[in-house]
C-alpha cells in the first residue's frame, strides 16, 4: 500500500469544520476520496461517477449527492457537470 501525504489544513481545519461545526461527516469522506483521486495521485482533476464515489467511501449514492452539494456550497470542489 502506498503512503499518501495529506495537507495539515485537511486534518486540522477542514475535518473540524465539516464534521464538528457543519455536522457533515459524509462531506469530509467525499472530500478525502476526491482529494486522493486528484492531488493524492498527482493529478489536477479526476473523472469519477457518483457510483464510484459511493463505492469508494461506503456511502449511499444519495449521501454522496448531498455531500457534493455541501462541498460545492463551501466552494471546496469544482464539478464539470459532464455525464
C-alpha positions in Angstrom: 0.0 0.0 0.0 1.3 3.5 -0.9 1.5 6.2 1.7 -0.2 9.5 0.9 0.7 12.8 2.4 -2.3 15.0 3.4 -2.1 18.7 3.9 -2.3 19.7 7.5 -5.3 22.0 6.6 -7.4 19.0 5.6 -7.0 17.3 9.0 -6.6 20.4 11.3 -9.2 22.7 9.8 -11.5 21.1 7.2 -12.2 18.0 9.3 -13.2 20.1 12.3 -15.4 22.4 10.1 -17.2 19.7 8.2 -17.6 17.0 10.9 -17.8 19.2 14.0 -19.3 22.5 13.1 -21.3 21.6 9.9 -22.2 18.1 11.1 -21.5 16.7 7.6 -19.1 13.8 8.1 -20.1 12.4 4.7 -18.8 15.6 3.1 -15.4 15.1 4.7 -15.3 11.5 3.5 -16.2 12.6 -0.1 -13.6 15.3 0.1 -10.9 12.9 1.1 -12.0 10.4 -1.6 -11.8 13.2 -4.3 -8.6 14.6 -2.9 -7.0 11.1 -3.1 -8.1 10.8 -6.8 -6.6 14.2 -7.6 -3.8 15.7 -5.5 -3.0 12.5 -3.7 -2.4 10.9 -7.1 -0.5 13.8 -8.6 -3.4 14.9 -10.9 -5.2 18.2 -11.1 -8.6 16.6 -11.9 -10.4 13.3 -11.9 -13.4 11.8 -13.7 -15.5 9.8 -11.3 -19.1 8.9 -11.1 -21.4 9.1 -8.1 -21.3 5.3 -8.0 -17.5 5.4 -7.9 -17.5 7.8 -5.0 -20.3 5.8 -3.2 -18.4 2.6 -3.6 -15.1 4.2 -2.6 -16.5 5.8 0.6 -19.1 3.3 1.6 -21.8 5.9 1.4 -25.1 5.7 -0.5 -25.4 7.5 -3.8 -27.9 9.9 -2.2 -25.4 10.7 0.7 -22.7 11.4 -1.9 -25.0 13.7 -3.8 -25.8 15.6 -0.5 -22.1 15.7 0.4 -21.2 17.1 -3.1 -23.9 19.8 -2.7 -22.5 20.8 0.7 -18.9 20.9 -0.7 -20.0 23.0 -3.7 -21.8 25.4 -1.3 -18.5 25.8 0.6 -16.5 26.2 -2.7 -14.4 23.1 -1.7 -14.5 21.5 -5.1 -15.5 22.1 -8.8 -17.5 19.8 -11.0 -17.6 19.9 -14.7 -21.1 18.5 -14.6 -20.4 16.2 -17.5 -22.0 12.8 -17.5 
